[in-house]
Amino acid sequence: MGRFTFRLPDIGEGIAEAEIVAWHVKVGDTVEEDGRLADMMTDKATVEMESPVSGVVVEVAGEAGDVIAIGSPLVVIEVEGTGNEVDRAPAPKAEVVEQRIEVETPDAGDVARVESAVAPEAKPVPAPTALTPKPAPAQAEPVESRAPTPTPKPTAPHAKVMASPAVRKRAADLGIDLGEVRPAEDGRLRHSDLDAFLSYNASGGFQPAGRKGQDEQVRVIGLRRRIAENMAASKRQIPHFAYVEEFDVTALEETRAQLNAGRGDRPKLTMLPFLITAICKLLPKYPMLNAHYDDEAGVVTRYGSVHLGMAAQTPAGLMVPVIRDAQDRNLWQLATEIGRLAQAARDGSARSSELSGSTITVTSLGPMGGVATTPVINRPEVAIIGPNRIVERPMFVKGADGVERIEKRKIMNISMSCDHRVVDGWDAASFAQDLKKLIEAPALILAG
């Protein structure tokens, strides 16, 4: 019997490390050639590692959430024959690059980094175990959680009860002794007091609003950790400012409905293809918005092509697939690409190249978009645009005869967040006003 050490291969250009997202094997498992070993994450893309040999797993490198370097041992498998380890001790545990927690100190803003390194000769790593929450401290006697409620106090036998004849009749019909009912205010019993008394006694007392759950600790790993790190870096390093403008999308919604009515086998048009087309028409006039800022080098790169990031919610968390050369696509092509990329992000089939390289991002929560948002910039980009929910409101509209009338209109706010180091407030406001002109006159969007 011999041992075969499977080292983490080079799984992408410029990739120096990868995070263990999930294990499909544990120590003692038998694995077949091409069988699944682990899922590794790099640059928001998850890559499945497969075994090149058949055998029994004897060592694994760390737990889910550990980051290891390219070329480090990932799994050691006992195989028939000599394997690829001859006359040597068992392979050491894979080098854990670092597990870091960044915290801003309140005084100087310096970042404290905690790094955990693996000893040079680590013992074989046991099979990864699921993170379990710490048990809650034991209590001598469990106390039932109840909302504090007044205990009905009987009134003295001969005390006078203030109540209207209707309340007295209802109490008599229900068999309620008014002396047992406590009035809510000014000593006078009302129907609401009877209702409260009935509710209390029917349920054995007022019930708590909810039941106490158990505390749970969830380790932040994989895509969720990448999101946390990227968002923290963006808010820490980029001076955001937000701008929100109101758009009348009544005409655009009518145009969209007309196009969808005759779409045939083409995908249904949503608001996004129209918004993306309008953005692409304006960016040549506002190149500072379609840019990256390298704060270390102090260089702003303005892009001629629009590689538009599309924030998409997936079961694993937020991902940003990229529509390449969005400026060259028509409405139907954009709708097709939006659907394809969104599905690929949700089912995990999106390639690394489809999840990086965006120059400006659009983020939308659809019908849950709210009144206004302040989205976080997708660093190193300098701008992000977020359409919000469409609502119907009465508006003053001037007709062809010059007379203003009140009409029901469809209104949508569009929010922008910009990097104030690169984009001035005047530029953002000017862009938003030009975007408003296009959105409110959809014929201009469709014009060449």
C-alpha positions in Angstrom: 0.0 0.0 0.0 1.2 3.5 -0.7 0.0 7.1 -0.3 -1.0 9.6 -2.9 -1.0 13.2 -2.0 -3.4 15.3 -4.0 -2.2 18.9 -4.0 -4.4 21.9 -4.8 -3.9 22.5 -8.5 -3.7 25.9 -10.3 -7.4 26.6 -10.9 -7.2 30.0 -12.4 -4.8 32.6 -13.7 -3.4 34.8 -10.9 -5.0 32.6 -8.2 -2.7 32.0 -5.3 -5.0 30.5 -2.8 -8.5 29.0 -2.4 -11.0 28.6 0.4 -12.4 25.2 1.4 -16.2 25.7 1.1 -17.4 22.1 1.6 -16.0 18.6 2.0 -17.5 15.6 0.2 -15.2 13.1 2.0 -13.9 12.5 5.4 -11.1 10.4 6.9 -11.8 6.7 6.4 -14.0 7.2 3.3 -13.4 5.2 0.1 -13.2 7.4 -2.9 -13.3 6.4 -6.6 -11.3 7.9 -9.3 -13.0 11.1 -10.5 -15.0 11.1 -7.3 -15.8 14.4 -5.6 -13.4 15.5 -2.9 -14.1 19.2 -2.0 -15.6 22.4 -3.2 -13.0 25.3 -3.4 -13.9 29.0 -3.8 -11.8 31.5 -5.7 -12.9 35.0 -6.8 -16.6 34.2 -6.0 -16.5 31.1 -8.2 -16.7 27.6 -6.7 -14.6 24.8 -8.3 -15.2 21.2 -7.6 -12.1 19.1 -6.9 -12.1 15.5 -8.1 -9.9 12.6 -7.1 -7.3 11.5 -9.6 -7.0 8.0 -8.0 -9.1 5.5 -6.1 -8.4 4.6 -2.5 -9.1 5.4 1.1 -8.9 9.0 2.5 -6.4 9.1 5.4 -5.8 12.9 5.7 -7.7 16.1 4.8 -6.4 19.6 4.9 -8.4 21.6 7.4 -12.0 22.5 7.8 -14.6 24.4 5.7 -13.5 28.0 5.8 -9.8 27.4 5.8 -7.8 29.1 3.0 -4.9 27.1 1.5 -2.3 27.9 -1.0 -2.1 26.6 -4.5 0.2 23.5 -4.5 -0.4 22.6 -0.9 -1.7 19.1 0.0 -5.4 18.9 0.0 -6.1 15.2 0.5 -3.9 12.2 1.2 -5.3 8.9 -0.2 -4.0 5.4 0.6 -3.8 3.5 -2.7 -2.7 0.2 -4.1 1.0 0.3 -5.0 3.5 2.9 -4.1 1.4 6.0 -4.8 3.4 9.2 -5.1 5.0 9.2 -1.6 7.9 6.9 -1.1 10.0 6.5 2.0 8.7 9.6 3.6 6.6 10.6 6.5 2.9 11.4 6.0 2.3 14.7 4.3 1.9 17.7 6.5 -1.3 19.5 6.8 -1.8 22.0 4.0 -0.5 25.5 4.7 -3.3 27.6 5.9 -2.6 31.0 4.3 -4.6 33.0 6.8 -7.8 33.4 8.7 -8.3 37.0 9.3 -10.7 39.3 11.1 -10.4 43.0 10.4 -11.6 45.5 12.9 -11.3 49.3 12.7 -9.9 50.8 15.9 -12.0 53.8 17.0 -9.0 56.2 17.5 -6.6 55.9 14.6 -8.6 53.7 12.2 -5.9 51.2 12.0 -6.8 47.6 11.1 -5.9 44.8 13.5 -5.2 41.5 11.8 -5.3 38.2 13.5 -3.5 35.5 11.6 -3.4 31.8 12.3 -0.5 29.8 10.9 -0.1 26.1 11.0 2.9 24.5 12.7 5.6 23.1 10.4 4.8 19.5 11.4 1.1 19.4 12.1 -0.5 16.1 13.0 -3.0 14.5 10.6 -6.1 16.5 10.6 -9.3 14.8 11.8 -12.4 14.8 9.6 -14.1 18.2 9.6 -16.9 18.4 12.0 -20.0 20.6 11.9 -19.9 23.8 14.0 -22.2 23.3 17.0 -23.7 26.1 19.0 -22.7 26.5 22.7 -25.5 25.4 25.0 -27.3 28.0 26.9 -26.6 28.2 30.6 -28.7 25.9 32.7 -31.3 27.4 34.9 -32.5 25.9 38.1 -36.2 26.4 37.2 -37.3 27.4 33.8 -39.4 30.5 33.8 -42.3 30.8 31.4 -42.0 33.9 29.2 -45.2 35.8 29.5 -46.1 39.4 28.9 -46.9 41.1 32.2 -50.6 41.4 32.5 -52.8 42.6 35.3 -54.3 39.9 37.4 -58.1 40.3 37.6 -58.9 41.4 41.1 -62.4 40.9 42.5 -64.2 44.0 43.5 -65.5 44.2 47.0 -68.9 42.6 47.3 -70.8 45.8 47.8 -68.5 48.1 45.7 -70.3 50.1 43.1 -69.4 49.1 39.5 -69.6 51.9 36.9 -70.9 50.5 33.6 -73.5 51.4 31.0 -76.8 49.4 30.8 -75.5 47.8 27.5 -72.3 46.6 29.1 -74.2 45.3 32.1 -76.7 43.4 29.9 -73.9 41.9 27.8 -72.0 40.8 31.0 -75.2 39.2 32.3 -75.8 37.4 29.0 -72.2 36.1 29.1 -72.4 35.1 32.8 -69.6 37.5 33.8 -69.5 39.0 37.3 -68.6 42.7 36.7 -66.9 42.7 40.0 -64.2 40.4 38.5 -63.5 42.7 35.6 -60.8 45.5 35.9 -61.5 48.6 34.0 -58.8 49.9 31.7 -59.3 53.6 32.6 -61.2 56.0 34.8 -62.9 53.2 36.7 -65.7 52.8 34.1 -66.2 49.4 32.5 -66.5 49.3 28.7 -67.1 46.6 26.1 -63.3 46.6 25.4 -62.8 45.6 29.1 -65.2 42.7 28.6 -63.3 41.7 25.4 -60.0 41.7 27.3 -61.5 39.7 30.2 -62.9 37.1 27.8 -59.6 36.8 25.8 -57.6 36.4 29.0 -59.8 33.7 30.5 -60.3 31.8 27.3 -56.6 31.4 26.7 -55.6 30.9 30.3 -53.8 34.2 30.3 -52.4 36.5 27.7 -50.0 34.6 25.4 -46.5 35.8 24.6 -45.8 37.4 21.2 -43.4 34.6 20.2 -41.5 31.6 21.6 -37.9 31.7 22.7 -35.6 30.2 20.2 -32.1 28.7 20.8 -28.9 30.6 20.3 -26.9 29.6 17.2 -23.4 30.3 16.0 -22.9 30.2 12.3 -19.3 30.3 10.9 -19.0 32.9 8.1 -17.3 31.1 5.3 -17.3 30.8 1.5 -19.2 33.4 -0.5 -20.7 34.9 2.6 -17.2 35.7 3.9 -16.2 37.2 0.5 -19.3 39.4 0.6 -18.5 40.5 4.1 -14.9 41.3 3.3 -15.7 43.2 0.1 -18.5 45.2 1.6 -16.4 46.2 4.6 -13.5 47.2 2.4 -15.8 49.2 0.2 -17.4 51.2 3.0 -14.1 51.6 4.8 -12.1 52.9 1.9 -14.7 54.6 -0.4 -16.3 57.9 0.6 -19.9 57.2 -0.6 -22.5 59.8 -1.5 -26.0 59.0 -2.6 -28.3 60.7 -5.1 -32.0 59.8 -5.6 -34.3 61.1 -8.3 -38.0 60.5 -9.1 -38.9 59.1 -12.5 -42.3 58.9 -14.2 -42.3 55.5 -15.9 -45.9 55.5 -17.1 -44.9 55.8 -20.8 -42.1 53.3 -20.4 -44.4 50.7 -18.8 -46.9 51.2 -21.7 -44.1 50.7 -24.2 -42.8 47.6 -22.4 -46.3 46.1 -22.4 -46.7 46.7 -26.2 -43.3 45.0 -26.9 -44.1 42.1 -24.7 -47.5 41.6 -26.4 -45.7 40.8 -29.7 -42.5 39.2 -28.4 -43.2 35.7 -29.8 -40.7 33.2 -28.4 -38.4 36.0 -27.2 -37.9 36.5 -23.4 -40.2 38.8 -21.5 -38.9 42.3 -21.1 -38.6 43.7 -17.6 -37.5 47.2 -16.6 -33.8 46.3 -16.5 -33.1 46.1 -20.3 -34.5 49.5 -20.8 -32.5 50.9 -17.9 -29.3 49.3 -19.0 -29.8 50.6 -22.6 -30.3 54.1 -21.3 -27.3 53.9 -19.1 -25.1 52.7 -21.9 -26.3 55.6 -24.1 -25.2 58.1 -21.5 -21.9 56.7 -20.2 -19.8 58.1 -23.2 -20.9 61.5 -22.0 -20.1 60.6 -18.3 -16.9 58.5 -18.6 -16.0 59.1 -14.9 -18.9 56.8 -13.9 -17.8 53.8 -16.0 -14.4 53.5 -14.3 -12.2 51.8 -11.8 -10.2 53.6 -9.1 -6.9 52.1 -8.0 -6.4 53.9 -4.7 -3.0 52.4 -4.1 -1.6 53.6 -7.4 -3.8 56.7 -7.5 -5.0 55.9 -11.0 -8.5 56.1 -12.5 -9.2 53.9 -15.5 -12.1 55.0 -17.6 -13.5 52.2 -19.8 -14.7 52.6 -23.4 -16.9 49.4 -23.2 -19.6 48.9 -20.6 -19.2 45.6 -18.8 -22.3 45.9 -16.6 -22.4 44.1 -13.3 -25.9 42.8 -12.4 -26.3 42.1 -8.6 -28.2 38.9 -8.2 -29.5 37.2 -5.0 -28.7 33.5 -4.9 -29.2 30.8 -2.2 -25.5 31.2 -1.4 -25.6 35.0 -1.2 -25.2 38.1 -3.4 -23.3 37.5 -6.6 -22.6 40.0 -9.5 -22.5 38.3 -12.9 -21.3 40.6 -15.7 -23.0 41.4 -19.0 -20.0 41.9 -21.4 -20.2 44.8 -23.9 -23.7 45.7 -22.8 -23.5 48.7 -25.1 -23.6 46.4 -28.2 -26.8 44.5 -27.2 -30.4 45.4 -28.0 -33.3 45.0 -25.6 -34.0 41.4 -26.4 -30.4 40.4 -26.3 -30.0 42.1 -22.9 -33.1 40.3 -21.6 -31.7 36.9 -22.8 -28.3 37.5 -21.2 -29.9 38.8 -17.9 -31.9 35.6 -17.6 -29.0 33.3 -18.5 -26.6 34.9 -16.1 -29.1 35.1 -13.3 -29.8 31.3 -13.7 -26.1 30.5 -13.8 -25.5 32.5 -10.6 -28.4 30.7 -8.8 -27.4 27.2 -9.8 -23.6 27.7 -9.3 -22.7 27.1 -13.0 -21.4 30.7 -13.6 -17.7 30.7 -14.7 -15.2 32.9 -12.9 -14.9 35.1 -16.0 -18.6 35.8 -15.8 -18.3 37.0 -12.2 -15.5 39.5 -12.5 -14.5 42.5 -14.6 -17.5 44.7 -14.3 -17.1 48.5 -14.8 -20.4 49.7 -13.3 -23.2 47.8 -11.5 -27.0 47.9 -11.4 -28.7 46.4 -8.4 -32.4 45.9 -8.1 -34.7 44.3 -5.5 -37.6 44.2 -8.0 -41.0 44.6 -6.4 -39.4 44.8 -2.9 -37.2 47.7 -4.0 -38.5 50.1 -1.4 -38.8 53.9 -1.7 -35.1 54.6 -1.9 -31.9 52.7 -1.4 -28.2 53.6 -0.7 -26.4 50.6 -2.4 -22.8 49.9 -1.6 -20.3 50.4 -4.4 -18.8 47.2 -6.0 -15.2 48.1 -5.5 -13.0 49.0 -7.4 -15.9 50.5 -9.4 -16.9 54.1 -8.7 -20.7 54.0 -9.2 -23.7 51.7 -8.6 -27.3 52.4 -9.7 -30.4 51.0 -8.1 -34.0 51.2 -9.4 -36.6 51.0 -6.7 -40.3 49.9 -6.5 -42.8 51.3 -9.0 -45.8 52.9 -7.2 -49.0 54.7 -8.6 -49.6 58.2 -7.4 -51.7 61.2 -8.5 -49.6 63.8 -10.3 -50.2 67.1 -12.0 -49.7 66.6 -15.7 -49.8 69.4 -18.3 -51.8 68.4 -21.4 -51.3 69.4 -25.0 -53.6 72.4 -24.4 -51.3 73.6 -21.6 -53.8 72.9 -18.9 -52.6 70.9 -15.9 -54.7 68.0 -14.8 -54.4 65.4 -12.1 -53.7 61.9 -13.4 -52.7 58.6 -12.0 -49.0 58.0 -12.9 -46.5 55.2 -12.3 -43.5 56.6 -10.4 -40.2 55.0 -9.6 -37.2 56.4 -7.7 -33.7 55.5 -9.0 -30.8 55.7 -6.5 -27.2 56.2 -7.2 -24.1 55.7 -4.9 -20.9 57.2 -6.2 -17.2 57.4 -5.1 -16.7 61.0 -4.1 -13.0 60.7 -4.8 -13.7 60.3 -8.5 -17.3 61.5 -9.1 -18.5 65.0 -8.1 -22.1 65.6 -7.0 -22.8 67.8 -10.0 -21.7 64.9 -12.3 -24.0 62.4 -10.6 -27.0 64.9 -10.6 -26.4 65.7 -14.3 -26.3 62.0 -15.2 -29.5 61.3 -13.3 -31.3 64.2 -15.0 -30.2 63.0 -18.4 -31.3 59.4 -17.5 -34.7 60.8 -16.4 -35.2 62.4 -19.9 -34.5 59.0 -21.5 -36.6 56.9 -19.2 -39.6 59.3 -19.4 -39.4 59.4 -23.2 -38.8 55.7 -24.1 -38.7 56.5 -27.8 -35.3 58.1 -27.2 -34.1 54.8 -25.7 -35.1 52.9 -28.8 -33.7 55.4 -31.2 -30.3 54.6 -32.7 
